[in-house]
Amino acid sequence: MNLEDHTTYRFFQNLGKLFFAFASVDNNVREEEVKAVQQLVRKYWLDEDIINTISKRDAEDAVLKTFDWLCKDNDYNAEACYDSFVSFKKQNESFFTDSINSLILKTVGKIAASFSGQNKSELILLAKLNIELKKD
């Protein structure tokens, strides 16, 4: 795997971390949220224009396996995963175009709403992410 492929793969892993942060911000990942992540990744994130250097299967695996692993491992919380995503973003700004940022916000909004609407913790995290994605 060359450097560009590796960075793209890490981008998708970090999406898995971000999606976990939104699903777990209330300290409980529900089955509805897991299903929402699976469906949303397949619906929005496997477009060739987004993936560009790795296969659809690798992109899907990077997001979903990271998300699943975090759901099973109790060592990481929403804040740590969010912070890891932000750190990746700051080091790889070129991935974060306006269209990607919009898709990220759309996806996490749907994850947050997948179980009985958005709660206060999710709204706060969504606002924080919105601000972060608007930074240059």
CNS distance restraints for C-alpha pairs under 8 A (distance, minus, plus):
assign (resid   1 and name CA) (resid   5 and name CA) 5.89 0.50 0.50
assign (resid   1 and name CA) (resid   6 and name CA) 6.11 0.50 0.50
assign (resid   2 and name CA) (resid   6 and name CA) 6.10 0.50 0.50
assign (resid   3 and name CA) (resid   7 and name CA) 6.10 0.50 0.50
assign (resid   4 and name CA) (resid   8 and name CA) 6.17 0.50 0.50
assign (resid   4 and name CA) (resid  53 and name CA) 7.26 0.50 0.50
assign (resid   5 and name CA) (resid   9 and name CA) 6.08 0.50 0.50
assign (resid   5 and name CA) (resid  53 and name CA) 5.58 0.50 0.50
assign (resid   5 and name CA) (resid  54 and name CA) 5.97 0.50 0.50
assign (resid   6 and name CA) (resid  10 and name CA) 6.16 0.50 0.50
assign (resid   7 and name CA) (resid  11 and name CA) 6.14 0.50 0.50
assign (resid   8 and name CA) (resid  12 and name CA) 6.54 0.50 0.50
assign (resid   8 and name CA) (resid  51 and name CA) 7.37 0.50 0.50
assign (resid   8 and name CA) (resid  53 and name CA) 7.03 0.50 0.50
assign (resid   8 and name CA) (resid  54 and name CA) 7.18 0.50 0.50
assign (resid   9 and name CA) (resid  13 and name CA) 6.32 0.50 0.50
assign (resid   9 and name CA) (resid  54 and name CA) 7.24 0.50 0.50
assign (resid   9 and name CA) (resid  58 and name CA) 7.36 0.50 0.50
assign (resid   9 and name CA) (resid  59 and name CA) 6.46 0.50 0.50
assign (resid   9 and name CA) (resid  62 and name CA) 6.40 0.50 0.50
assign (resid  10 and name CA) (resid  14 and name CA) 6.06 0.50 0.50
assign (resid  10 and name CA) (resid  62 and name CA) 7.62 0.50 0.50
assign (resid  11 and name CA) (resid  15 and name CA) 6.36 0.50 0.50
assign (resid  11 and name CA) (resid  88 and name CA) 7.60 0.50 0.50
assign (resid  11 and name CA) (resid  95 and name CA) 7.86 0.50 0.50
assign (resid  12 and name CA) (resid  16 and name CA) 6.44 0.50 0.50
assign (resid  12 and name CA) (resid  59 and name CA) 5.98 0.50 0.50
assign (resid  12 and name CA) (resid  60 and name CA) 7.81 0.50 0.50
assign (resid  12 and name CA) (resid  62 and name CA) 5.46 0.50 0.50
assign (resid  12 and name CA) (resid  63 and name CA) 5.18 0.50 0.50
assign (resid  13 and name CA) (resid  17 and name CA) 6.50 0.50 0.50
assign (resid  13 and name CA) (resid  62 and name CA) 4.86 0.50 0.50
assign (resid  13 and name CA) (resid  63 and name CA) 4.97 0.50 0.50
assign (resid  13 and name CA) (resid  66 and name CA) 5.83 0.50 0.50
assign (resid  14 and name CA) (resid  18 and name CA) 6.16 0.50 0.50
assign (resid  14 and name CA) (resid  63 and name CA) 7.38 0.50 0.50
assign (resid  14 and name CA) (resid  84 and name CA) 7.35 0.50 0.50
assign (resid  14 and name CA) (resid  85 and name CA) 5.29 0.50 0.50
assign (resid  14 and name CA) (resid  88 and name CA) 7.25 0.50 0.50
assign (resid  15 and name CA) (resid  19 and name CA) 6.02 0.50 0.50
assign (resid  15 and name CA) (resid  63 and name CA) 6.02 0.50 0.50
assign (resid  15 and name CA) (resid  85 and name CA) 7.19 0.50 0.50
assign (resid  16 and name CA) (resid  20 and name CA) 6.09 0.50 0.50
assign (resid  16 and name CA) (resid  62 and name CA) 7.23 0.50 0.50
assign (resid  16 and name CA) (resid  63 and name CA) 4.25 0.50 0.50
assign (resid  16 and name CA) (resid  64 and name CA) 6.23 0.50 0.50
assign (resid  16 and name CA) (resid  65 and name CA) 7.75 0.50 0.50
assign (resid  16 and name CA) (resid  66 and name CA) 5.33 0.50 0.50
assign (resid  16 and name CA) (resid  67 and name CA) 4.74 0.50 0.50
assign (resid  17 and name CA) (resid  21 and name CA) 6.15 0.50 0.50
assign (resid  17 and name CA) (resid  63 and name CA) 7.85 0.50 0.50
assign (resid  17 and name CA) (resid  66 and name CA) 6.67 0.50 0.50
assign (resid  17 and name CA) (resid  67 and name CA) 6.15 0.50 0.50
assign (resid  17 and name CA) (resid  70 and name CA) 7.60 0.50 0.50
assign (resid  17 and name CA) (resid  81 and name CA) 5.11 0.50 0.50
assign (resid  17 and name CA) (resid  82 and name CA) 6.79 0.50 0.50
assign (resid  17 and name CA) (resid  84 and name CA) 7.55 0.50 0.50
assign (resid  17 and name CA) (resid  85 and name CA) 6.57 0.50 0.50
assign (resid  18 and name CA) (resid  22 and name CA) 6.49 0.50 0.50
assign (resid  18 and name CA) (resid  81 and name CA) 6.13 0.50 0.50
assign (resid  18 and name CA) (resid  82 and name CA) 5.46 0.50 0.50
assign (resid  18 and name CA) (resid  85 and name CA) 6.04 0.50 0.50
assign (resid  19 and name CA) (resid  23 and name CA) 6.23 0.50 0.50
assign (resid  19 and name CA) (resid  37 and name CA) 7.10 0.50 0.50
assign (resid  19 and name CA) (resid  67 and name CA) 7.07 0.50 0.50
assign (resid  19 and name CA) (resid 108 and name CA) 6.32 0.50 0.50
assign (resid  19 and name CA) (resid 111 and name CA) 7.39 0.50 0.50
assign (resid  20 and name CA) (resid  24 and name CA) 5.84 0.50 0.50
assign (resid  20 and name CA) (resid  67 and name CA) 5.64 0.50 0.50
assign (resid  20 and name CA) (resid  70 and name CA) 7.00 0.50 0.50
assign (resid  20 and name CA) (resid  71 and name CA) 7.37 0.50 0.50
assign (resid  20 and name CA) (resid  78 and name CA) 6.75 0.50 0.50
assign (resid  20 and name CA) (resid  81 and name CA) 7.24 0.50 0.50
assign (resid  21 and name CA) (resid  25 and name CA) 5.65 0.50 0.50
assign (resid  21 and name CA) (resid  77 and name CA) 7.04 0.50 0.50
assign (resid  21 and name CA) (resid  78 and name CA) 3.89 0.50 0.50
assign (resid  21 and name CA) (resid  79 and name CA) 6.67 0.50 0.50
assign (resid  21 and name CA) (resid  81 and name CA) 5.67 0.50 0.50
assign (resid  21 and name CA) (resid  82 and name CA) 5.70 0.50 0.50
assign (resid  22 and name CA) (resid  78 and name CA) 6.85 0.50 0.50
assign (resid  22 and name CA) (resid 108 and name CA) 6.53 0.50 0.50
assign (resid  22 and name CA) (resid 111 and name CA) 6.92 0.50 0.50
assign (resid  22 and name CA) (resid 112 and name CA) 6.14 0.50 0.50
assign (resid  22 and name CA) (resid 122 and name CA) 6.36 0.50 0.50
assign (resid  22 and name CA) (resid 125 and name CA) 7.38 0.50 0.50
assign (resid  23 and name CA) (resid  28 and name CA) 7.39 0.50 0.50
assign (resid  23 and name CA) (resid  29 and name CA) 5.38 0.50 0.50
assign (resid  23 and name CA) (resid  30 and name CA) 7.56 0.50 0.50
assign (resid  23 and name CA) (resid  33 and name CA) 6.01 0.50 0.50
assign (resid  23 and name CA) (resid  34 and name CA) 7.78 0.50 0.50
assign (resid  23 and name CA) (resid 111 and name CA) 6.57 0.50 0.50
assign (resid  23 and name CA) (resid 112 and name CA) 6.45 0.50 0.50
assign (resid  24 and name CA) (resid  28 and name CA) 5.24 0.50 0.50
assign (resid  24 and name CA) (resid  29 and name CA) 5.03 0.50 0.50
assign (resid  24 and name CA) (resid  77 and name CA) 7.16 0.50 0.50
assign (resid  24 and name CA) (resid  78 and name CA) 5.65 0.50 0.50
assign (resid  25 and name CA) (resid  77 and name CA) 7.65 0.50 0.50
assign (resid  25 and name CA) (resid  78 and name CA) 5.11 0.50 0.50
assign (resid  25 and name CA) (resid  79 and name CA) 7.61 0.50 0.50
assign (resid  25 and name CA) (resid 121 and name CA) 6.26 0.50 0.50
assign (resid  25 and name CA) (resid 122 and name CA) 6.42 0.50 0.50
assign (resid  25 and name CA) (resid 125 and name CA) 7.97 0.50 0.50
assign (resid  26 and name CA) (resid 121 and name CA) 6.37 0.50 0.50
assign (resid  26 and name CA) (resid 122 and name CA) 7.52 0.50 0.50
assign (resid  27 and name CA) (resid  77 and name CA) 7.78 0.50 0.50
assign (resid  27 and name CA) (resid  78 and name CA) 7.84 0.50 0.50
assign (resid  29 and name CA) (resid  33 and name CA) 6.49 0.50 0.50
assign (resid  29 and name CA) (resid  34 and name CA) 7.25 0.50 0.50
assign (resid  29 and name CA) (resid  71 and name CA) 7.16 0.50 0.50
assign (resid  30 and name CA) (resid  34 and name CA) 6.52 0.50 0.50
assign (resid  30 and name CA) (resid 115 and name CA) 7.46 0.50 0.50
assign (resid  31 and name CA) (resid  35 and name CA) 6.19 0.50 0.50
assign (resid  32 and name CA) (resid  36 and name CA) 6.04 0.50 0.50
assign (resid  32 and name CA) (resid 114 and name CA) 6.09 0.50 0.50
assign (resid  32 and name CA) (resid 115 and name CA) 5.98 0.50 0.50
assign (resid  33 and name CA) (resid  37 and name CA) 6.16 0.50 0.50
assign (resid  33 and name CA) (resid 111 and name CA) 5.89 0.50 0.50
assign (resid  33 and name CA) (resid 112 and name CA) 7.60 0.50 0.50
assign (resid  33 and name CA) (resid 114 and name CA) 5.76 0.50 0.50
assign (resid  33 and name CA) (resid 115 and name CA) 6.50 0.50 0.50
assign (resid  34 and name CA) (resid  38 and name CA) 6.38 0.50 0.50
assign (resid  35 and name CA) (resid  39 and name CA) 6.14 0.50 0.50
assign (resid  36 and name CA) (resid  40 and name CA) 5.88 0.50 0.50
assign (resid  36 and name CA) (resid 110 and name CA) 7.55 0.50 0.50
assign (resid  36 and name CA) (resid 111 and name CA) 5.92 0.50 0.50
assign (resid  36 and name CA) (resid 114 and name CA) 6.47 0.50 0.50
assign (resid  37 and name CA) (resid  41 and name CA) 5.99 0.50 0.50
assign (resid  37 and name CA) (resid  64 and name CA) 7.84 0.50 0.50
assign (resid  37 and name CA) (resid 111 and name CA) 6.40 0.50 0.50
assign (resid  38 and name CA) (resid  42 and name CA) 6.38 0.50 0.50
assign (resid  38 and name CA) (resid  64 and name CA) 6.85 0.50 0.50
assign (resid  39 and name CA) (resid  43 and name CA) 6.02 0.50 0.50
assign (resid  40 and name CA) (resid  44 and name CA) 5.78 0.50 0.50
assign (resid  40 and name CA) (resid  45 and name CA) 7.40 0.50 0.50
assign (resid  40 and name CA) (resid 107 and name CA) 6.61 0.50 0.50
assign (resid  41 and name CA) (resid  45 and name CA) 4.95 0.50 0.50
assign (resid  41 and name CA) (resid  46 and name CA) 6.96 0.50 0.50
assign (resid  41 and name CA) (resid  60 and name CA) 6.91 0.50 0.50
assign (resid  41 and name CA) (resid  63 and name CA) 7.66 0.50 0.50
assign (resid  41 and name CA) (resid  64 and name CA) 7.98 0.50 0.50
assign (resid  42 and name CA) (resid  46 and name CA) 6.04 0.50 0.50
assign (resid  42 and name CA) (resid  60 and name CA) 7.25 0.50 0.50
assign (resid  44 and name CA) (resid 103 and name CA) 7.63 0.50 0.50
assign (resid  45 and name CA) (resid  50 and name CA) 6.91 0.50 0.50
assign (resid  45 and name CA) (resid  51 and name CA) 7.78 0.50 0.50
assign (resid  45 and name CA) (resid  60 and name CA) 7.82 0.50 0.50
assign (resid  46 and name CA) (resid  50 and name CA) 7.00 0.50 0.50
assign (resid  46 and name CA) (resid  51 and name CA) 6.56 0.50 0.50
assign (resid  46 and name CA) (resid  56 and name CA) 5.57 0.50 0.50
assign (resid  46 and name CA) (resid  59 and name CA) 7.01 0.50 0.50
assign (resid  46 and name CA) (resid  60 and name CA) 7.02 0.50 0.50
assign (resid  47 and name CA) (resid  51 and name CA) 6.34 0.50 0.50
assign (resid  47 and name CA) (resid  56 and name CA) 7.82 0.50 0.50
assign (resid  48 and name CA) (resid  52 and name CA) 5.47 0.50 0.50
assign (resid  48 and name CA) (resid  56 and name CA) 7.73 0.50 0.50
assign (resid  50 and name CA) (resid 100 and name CA) 7.90 0.50 0.50
assign (resid  51 and name CA) (resid  55 and name CA) 7.18 0.50 0.50
assign (resid  51 and name CA) (resid  56 and name CA) 7.02 0.50 0.50
assign (resid  51 and name CA) (resid  59 and name CA) 6.94 0.50 0.50
assign (resid  54 and name CA) (resid  58 and name CA) 6.34 0.50 0.50
assign (resid  54 and name CA) (resid  59 and name CA) 6.72 0.50 0.50
assign (resid  55 and name CA) (resid  59 and name CA) 6.28 0.50 0.50
assign (resid  56 and name CA) (resid  60 and name CA) 6.05 0.50 0.50
assign (resid  57 and name CA) (resid  61 and name CA) 5.99 0.50 0.50
assign (resid  58 and name CA) (resid  62 and name CA) 5.97 0.50 0.50
assign (resid  59 and name CA) (resid  63 and name CA) 6.46 0.50 0.50
assign (resid  60 and name CA) (resid  64 and name CA) 6.02 0.50 0.50
assign (resid  61 and name CA) (resid  65 and name CA) 5.36 0.50 0.50
assign (resid  61 and name CA) (resid  66 and name CA) 7.77 0.50 0.50
assign (resid  62 and name CA) (resid  66 and name CA) 6.00 0.50 0.50
assign (resid  63 and name CA) (resid  67 and name CA) 6.13 0.50 0.50
assign (resid  64 and name CA) (resid  68 and name CA) 5.93 0.50 0.50
assign (resid  65 and name CA) (resid  69 and name CA) 5.90 0.50 0.50
assign (resid  66 and name CA) (resid  70 and name CA) 6.19 0.50 0.50
assign (resid  67 and name CA) (resid  71 and name CA) 6.27 0.50 0.50
assign (resid  68 and name CA) (resid  72 and name CA) 6.40 0.50 0.50
assign (resid  69 and name CA) (resid  73 and name CA) 6.03 0.50 0.50
assign (resid  70 and name CA) (resid  74 and name CA) 7.21 0.50 0.50
assign (resid  70 and name CA) (resid  76 and name CA) 6.74 0.50 0.50
assign (resid  76 and name CA) (resid  80 and name CA) 6.15 0.50 0.50
assign (resid  76 and name CA) (resid  81 and name CA) 6.81 0.50 0.50
assign (resid  77 and name CA) (resid  81 and name CA) 6.37 0.50 0.50
assign (resid  78 and name CA) (resid  82 and name CA) 6.01 0.50 0.50
assign (resid  79 and name CA) (resid  83 and name CA) 6.03 0.50 0.50
assign (resid  80 and name CA) (resid  84 and name CA) 6.14 0.50 0.50
assign (resid  81 and name CA) (resid  85 and name CA) 6.26 0.50 0.50
assign (resid  82 and name CA) (resid  86 and name CA) 6.29 0.50 0.50
assign (resid  83 and name CA) (resid  87 and name CA) 6.12 0.50 0.50
assign (resid  84 and name CA) (resid  88 and name CA) 6.28 0.50 0.50
assign (resid  85 and name CA) (resid  89 and name CA) 6.18 0.50 0.50
assign (resid  86 and name CA) (resid  90 and name CA) 6.21 0.50 0.50
assign (resid  86 and name CA) (resid 132 and name CA) 7.63 0.50 0.50
assign (resid  87 and name CA) (resid  91 and name CA) 6.45 0.50 0.50
assign (resid  88 and name CA) (resid  92 and name CA) 6.08 0.50 0.50
assign (resid  89 and name CA) (resid  93 and name CA) 5.57 0.50 0.50
assign (resid  89 and name CA) (resid  95 and name CA) 7.81 0.50 0.50
assign (resid  89 and name CA) (resid  96 and name CA) 7.28 0.50 0.50
assign (resid  92 and name CA) (resid  96 and name CA) 7.70 0.50 0.50
assign (resid  93 and name CA) (resid 136 and name CA) 7.92 0.50 0.50
assign (resid  95 and name CA) (resid 100 and name CA) 7.56 0.50 0.50
assign (resid  96 and name CA) (resid 100 and name CA) 5.68 0.50 0.50
assign (resid  96 and name CA) (resid 101 and name CA) 5.88 0.50 0.50
assign (resid  96 and name CA) (resid 133 and name CA) 7.73 0.50 0.50
assign (resid  97 and name CA) (resid 101 and name CA) 6.08 0.50 0.50
assign (resid  98 and name CA) (resid 102 and name CA) 6.12 0.50 0.50
assign (resid  99 and name CA) (resid 103 and name CA) 6.18 0.50 0.50
assign (resid 100 and name CA) (resid 104 and name CA) 6.09 0.50 0.50
assign (resid 101 and name CA) (resid 105 and name CA) 6.26 0.50 0.50
assign (resid 101 and name CA) (resid 133 and name CA) 6.27 0.50 0.50
assign (resid 102 and name CA) (resid 106 and name CA) 6.09 0.50 0.50
assign (resid 103 and name CA) (resid 107 and name CA) 6.02 0.50 0.50
assign (resid 104 and name CA) (resid 108 and name CA) 6.18 0.50 0.50
assign (resid 105 and name CA) (resid 109 and name CA) 5.95 0.50 0.50
assign (resid 105 and name CA) (resid 126 and name CA) 7.62 0.50 0.50
assign (resid 105 and name CA) (resid 129 and name CA) 7.85 0.50 0.50
assign (resid 105 and name CA) (resid 130 and name CA) 7.13 0.50 0.50
assign (resid 106 and name CA) (resid 110 and name CA) 6.35 0.50 0.50
assign (resid 107 and name CA) (resid 111 and name CA) 6.26 0.50 0.50
assign (resid 108 and name CA) (resid 112 and name CA) 6.01 0.50 0.50
assign (resid 108 and name CA) (resid 126 and name CA) 7.59 0.50 0.50
assign (resid 109 and name CA) (resid 113 and name CA) 6.18 0.50 0.50
assign (resid 109 and name CA) (resid 126 and name CA) 7.32 0.50 0.50
assign (resid 110 and name CA) (resid 114 and name CA) 5.96 0.50 0.50
assign (resid 111 and name CA) (resid 115 and name CA) 7.95 0.50 0.50
assign (resid 112 and name CA) (resid 117 and name CA) 6.79 0.50 0.50
assign (resid 112 and name CA) (resid 118 and name CA) 5.31 0.50 0.50
assign (resid 112 and name CA) (resid 119 and name CA) 7.76 0.50 0.50
assign (resid 112 and name CA) (resid 122 and name CA) 6.16 0.50 0.50
assign (resid 113 and name CA) (resid 117 and name CA) 4.06 0.50 0.50
assign (resid 113 and name CA) (resid 118 and name CA) 4.78 0.50 0.50
assign (resid 114 and name CA) (resid 118 and name CA) 7.99 0.50 0.50
assign (resid 118 and name CA) (resid 122 and name CA) 5.95 0.50 0.50
assign (resid 118 and name CA) (resid 123 and name CA) 6.45 0.50 0.50
assign (resid 119 and name CA) (resid 123 and name CA) 6.21 0.50 0.50
assign (resid 120 and name CA) (resid 124 and name CA) 6.18 0.50 0.50
assign (resid 121 and name CA) (resid 125 and name CA) 6.26 0.50 0.50
assign (resid 122 and name CA) (resid 126 and name CA) 5.97 0.50 0.50
assign (resid 123 and name CA) (resid 127 and name CA) 6.14 0.50 0.50
assign (resid 124 and name CA) (resid 128 and name CA) 6.22 0.50 0.50
assign (resid 125 and name CA) (resid 129 and name CA) 6.11 0.50 0.50
assign (resid 126 and name CA) (resid 130 and name CA) 6.06 0.50 0.50
assign (resid 127 and name CA) (resid 131 and name CA) 6.32 0.50 0.50
assign (resid 128 and name CA) (resid 132 and name CA) 6.26 0.50 0.50
assign (resid 129 and name CA) (resid 133 and name CA) 6.05 0.50 0.50
assign (resid 130 and name CA) (resid 134 and name CA) 6.39 0.50 0.50
assign (resid 131 and name CA) (resid 135 and name CA) 6.70 0.50 0.50
